[in-house]
Amino acid sequence: MTDATILTHPLPLFFANILLVNLTAVYTTTRTARLLSFSLSVYLCYIALSNWNEHINTTGWAGRFLASGCFTMPNVIFDRFIIRNWQYGKDDLRRKSIGRDNEGEGKKQTKSEWGQEVVGNTRYIGTSLEVSNVPLFNTEDPILGPTRWRFCLHHASMIVALYFLNTLAIDGQLNASQKWMGDEYIPWFGTIFGKGIHHLRDQIITRVTVSLLYWVSQFCYLQFFFSLAALLDVGLGGGEVRQWRPFFGEAKHAYTIRGLWAKSWHQNIQLNIKGPAEFITHSILQIPRSTLIARYLKILLTFAFSGATHVAADYGSGISPTRSGAMSFFCAQALGIMIEDAVQEIWRLMSGKKNTLLGKTIGFTWVLAFTCWSSPVWAYPFARSMRREDMILTFGALQPLLVGLKFW
């Protein structure tokens, strides 16, 4: 690695891209200006990622966050300002006032506040543009949520618990047998009917263990930093509890792959991946919305854009795009949804019922099996390369992002 400068280091380039998105929101209204802004954002992203290995060496969450953030900024400009054409004064990002039917009576939002809301709120909770399937606090009090004290206590407890749970999950992956995590053991159906048939038990144990622990650690670090941000904003910054509705949905929806990703998993990048998918399907390919091909093409493209985002995240943790299995994993989820849709339709035609207890039990088993089958293509390269000190949820993991950074 070389000494970093402000012109090539990914960290300041990431913050420059955030500023560019904000300026685009505040000062641009024409498509031409926004296309120029998008081009500049792509350039900043390219410079950041192409110089990544010159300045940063980490296998952990810090690099994943930064690299995916660099990749995401051009997507925000493209989705919000080119595809959706959000405009100040037309697209209202004010949070609805509790107890008011007429939001127009509320305080007017300045351009600066509107721009900050575009950049800083990915789910747009409480606004007229809130993304779909954002979890509620509970059915009795779905909007306001718990008291400030209970909210802070809950997230403080979560932070402590997640630290230890993540550490256990990381140690479990590091202690798993490397012998069965080679690339040759990823296409499981190919190996179990070949030489791998003699070691089927070892392969299954490794596959299930690493897959599940990988997702536990993914959940831990995403929820950890959400809880930390929520605690700081509400506990110290005076933020509103209702702005911090749960990050993840309930596990009860995960009896289908569609339910797992649409309701149980987080919706933080929903607009970034759905917007381009709909744009390609309907605006470029001109496929009518009501057709079956449009439905499944959008699903495939949505997961493909998610895969691209996670390939960038993997790059930030030292895994090259050619070694990352993120794209294969996410495209496999689209295949899984197509399979389960067909099976569910056959089930409905045969039994005349939907969502029975037996059906849900079979569904949970299916999702678990599919996850353990599809995850190793993404989880194995990550488990083979990660360093423990980079993965533990401490701020020491940020050090690789700052080493050698100079502003002169």
N, C-alpha and C positions, 0 to 999 in steps of 0.2 A: 504494500500500500504506500501511497505517496502522501505528502502533506496536502490537506484539502484546502481549497480556497472557496470563497463565497460564490464564485462563478460556476463551479462544477460540483460542489458538495450537494447531495440530495436533500439534506435537511433545510438549508435556506431556500433551495429551489422549490421545495414543497410549500413553505410558507409564502413564497412569492406567487405560487399558483393559487393558493387560498385567497391572497389579496386580489389577484386577477379575476377570480370568480366574483368576488365582492364588487369590484369596480365594474365588471360586466353587468351585474344586476342593477347597479345604481345609475350608470351613465350610458348604457346602450339601449336602443329601442329598435334599430333596423337590423334586418337579417345580415346585411353585408358586414356591419360592425361586429356582429356576434360571430360570424364566420371567421373574421380576422382574429377575434379574441380566442376562438376555439383553436385556430392554427397555432397561435402563440402558446396556448396551454399545452398542446401536443408537443411542441418543441421543448418546452420546459420539462415536460415529463420524459421526453427522449434523452435530454442531456442528463437528467438526474439518474435514470436507470442505466444508461450507457456508461456512466462513470462510477457506477455503484461499487464495483470491486476495487476501484482505485482508492476508495476511502473508507469503506465499511466492511467489517468481517464479523458477522454474527449468524447464529443459526436459530435465533429465538424470536419471541413475539415482537420485540422492538423493531427489528428489521421488517417483519411481516406487516406490521401496522404502517410503517413509513412507506414501504414500496407500494403497498396496495393503495395508500393515500395518494401517492404521486400519480398512480394509474387512474384513480377515480376522478381527479379534478377535471380533466378534459371531458369525461363522461357527464359530469354535472352540467357543464356549459352546454354540451350537445343536447342533453335530455331536457333541461329546464328552459333553455333560452332559444334553442333552434327547433327541436321537435315540438315541445309544448308551448313555446313562445310566451312564457310568463312575462308579464309586464307590470310594473308598479302602477297601482291605481286600478288595475283590472283584476289581478289575481290576489285575493286578500289572504295575507298570512298572519292576520291578527288572531289571537286566541279568543274564542268566544267567551263572553262574560257570563259567569254563573248567574242564573236567575234572570237573564235578559233575553227577550225574544228578538229584539232588534239590535243586531250588532252594529248597525250604522250609527247608533248613539254613542258607541264607545270612542275611546281616544284614537285620533287619526295616527296612522303609522308613518313615520318619516321614511324617506328613501334609504337613508343609512340603516335604519332599523330593519327595513324590508330586506336589504341586501344581506345583513347579518343573519336574518332568519333563514334566507335561502341557503347560506353556507353552513350554518350551525345546527340546523334542525333537519335531520334526514327523514324523519317520519311525520313531521309537521302536525304534531299532536295538538288537538284542540282547535285547529283551523278548518276552514272549509275545504282545504286540500289535503286533509289527513289521509295517509295511505291506508289501504285495506288491511284488515285483520290485526290491528294493533291491540294487544291484550288489554283488558280492563282490570282494575284493581280487584273488584269482586262484584257479584251481581247485586248486592244490597246497596253498595255505594260505588258505582262504576266509574265515576268521573273524579270526584274530589279525592278519594282514597283515604288512607289513614291520617292520623294527626302527624304533625311535623316530628314530634318526639318519637313516636312509634316507627315512623318512616326511617329516621336516622338510625335508630337502634337496630332495625331490621338490616339495613345495608351495612352498618358497621360489623354486625355479626356475620353477614355474608362474606365480607372481605376476609375476615379471619378464617372462616371455614373453607373458603375457596383456595386460600393460600396453601393450606395443608392438603386439601383434596388434589389440587394440581400437582403438588410435589409428589404425592403417592402415585398419581397417574404417569408422571414423567419417569419416575424411578421404575415403575412397572414396565414401561416401554424400553428403557435402557437395559433392563435385566432380562428381557425376552431373548430367546435364542436367535442370534444373528444367522445361524445356519439355515433357518427356514424363512428368512426375509429377503432372499435374493430375488432378482427380477424374474428368474425362471419359475418362482413359486407364485407369482401374481396371477397368471391366467389359470385359476385353480382347476377348472374342469379338464384342462389339457394335461396337468401334471398327475391328477389322481388316477387317470386311466393309463398312465405311462409308468415311468419308474417310480413316481411318487406314491403309487398304491401301497408300497411296503412301509411307508412312513405317514400314512393317512392321519393317524392319531396326533402325531406331532404337528403336522401341518394345520389341522383343525384347531388345536389348542393355541398355536401361535397366531393364526388368522383371527380367531375370535378375540383373544386377549388384546392384541395390538390394535385391532379395529375399534373395540369398545373403549380402551384407554385413550386412544387418539381422540375420540369424540368427547370423552370426559375432559381432557385437557383443553380442547377447543372451546367447550362450554365454559370452563373455568376462567380462561383468560378474557373471553369476551364479557362474561358477567362481572368479573372482578373489576374491570375498568369502567363498566357502566355503573356499578355500585359506588365506586370511588368518585366518579364525576357527580353522581346524584347526591352523595353525602356532602361533598364540598359545596355544591350549588345550593342545596336546601339548608344544610347545617351552618355554612359560613357565609354564603352569598345571598341569602334571603330569597332564593328561588322558590317557585310554587311546586308543591308536591304533585299536583295534577299534570305537570309537564313531564313527569318521570314515571309514566305508566310502565308496567313490567316489560323488560327487554325480550324475554322469551315467553311463548305461550304455554298452555298446559299440555302435558304429555298425553292426555286422553284423546287428542286429535291424531296421534301418530299411528293409528291402525291402518293408514294408507301412506304411501310415499308422498302423494299430493298433500295430504293433511300434515305430514311431518314438516314439509318445507313451507307450506302456505300458512300454517297456523301455529305449529309448535316451535319452529325455529324462528330466529329473529327476522325482522322485516327492514333492516337498516339500509339495505342496498336495493330495495324493491324497485324504486323508480329508475335507478341506473341500469337495471338489467331488463326490465319490462318495456321501458320506453323505446330503446333501439330495436327490440324484437318486434314490437308492433309497427314501428316505422318501416322496417324492412318488409314485413309481411304485407302491409296494406298500402303504404305509400310508394314503395319501390316495385314490389312484385304485383301490386294491385289485386291481391287475392281477397275476395269478398269475406266479410267478417263471419258470416253464418255457416261457412263451409267447414267440413271436418279437417281438411288439409290445413286451413288457416289456424285452427285450434291447436293442432299438434306441432305445426311448424313454429308457432309462437312459443310453445313449451320448450321445444328443442333449442331455439335461439336464445330464450331466456336463460336456460341452464348453460349454454355455450358462453354467453357474456359473463355469467357468474364464474365459469371455469377460467376465462381469461383474466378476470380480476384476481382469482386465487393463484393462477400461474405467476402473476406479478408478485403476489405476497410470498410465494415460494422462492422466487428469485431474491427477495429481500432477506431470506434466511439461508442463502447459500446453495439453493437448488436451481440449476439451470432450467430453462424452459424445455429442453429436450429430455431432462430427467424427471420433470414434474409430471405427476399423474393427475393433476387437478382437472384438466380438460376432459380426460377420459372418464374420471369419476362423475363429474357433473352431467356429461352427456348420457352416461349410463342411467342417471336418475330419470331422464326424459323417457328412455326406453322402459324403465320400470313402471312409470305412470301409464304408458300405453298398454303394457301387459295387464296391469291391475284394472284399468278401465274396462278392458275386454272381459276379464274374468268377472268383474262386478256386474256387468251387463248380462252375462250368461247366468250368473247367480240370481239376478233379479227376475229374469225371464223364467227360470226354472222354479224358483220358490215364491216369487211374487212379493218378496220382502227385501227391505234394505236395512243395514245397520243393526242386525240382530246380535245378541250376545255371542253366539257361535261365530258369526261372521266377523265380529270385532276381534275375537280371540285368534281366529285364523289370520286376520289382518295384522295384528301385532307380531305374530310369529313370522309372517311373510316379511314385514319391514325389517325385523331383526336379522333374518337370514339374508335378505338382499343387502343390507348395510354391511354385514360381515363378508359377503361375497365381493361387493364393489369397492370397499374402502382400501384394501391393501395397495392398489395401484397408486394411491395418493399417500397412504400412511407409511408404507414400508420405506420409500426413499427418505421420508422425513425422519422416521425413527432411526434409520441407519446413520444419518448425518448430524443429528442434533447434539449439542453440548449441554450438560445439565445446568451450568451456570447461566446460560443464555435463556433457559426456559423457566427458571424459578421466578415467581412473581415478586421480584424486588426491583428497586429502581437502579440497582447496580447493572441490570441488564441493558440499561440505556447507554452505558459508557461507550460501547462500540460505535454508537452514532455520533459521539462527540470527540473521539480521539483524533487528534491532528487538525481539528477544525480551527482555522484562522480567518480573521476578518480583515486582514491587511495584506 
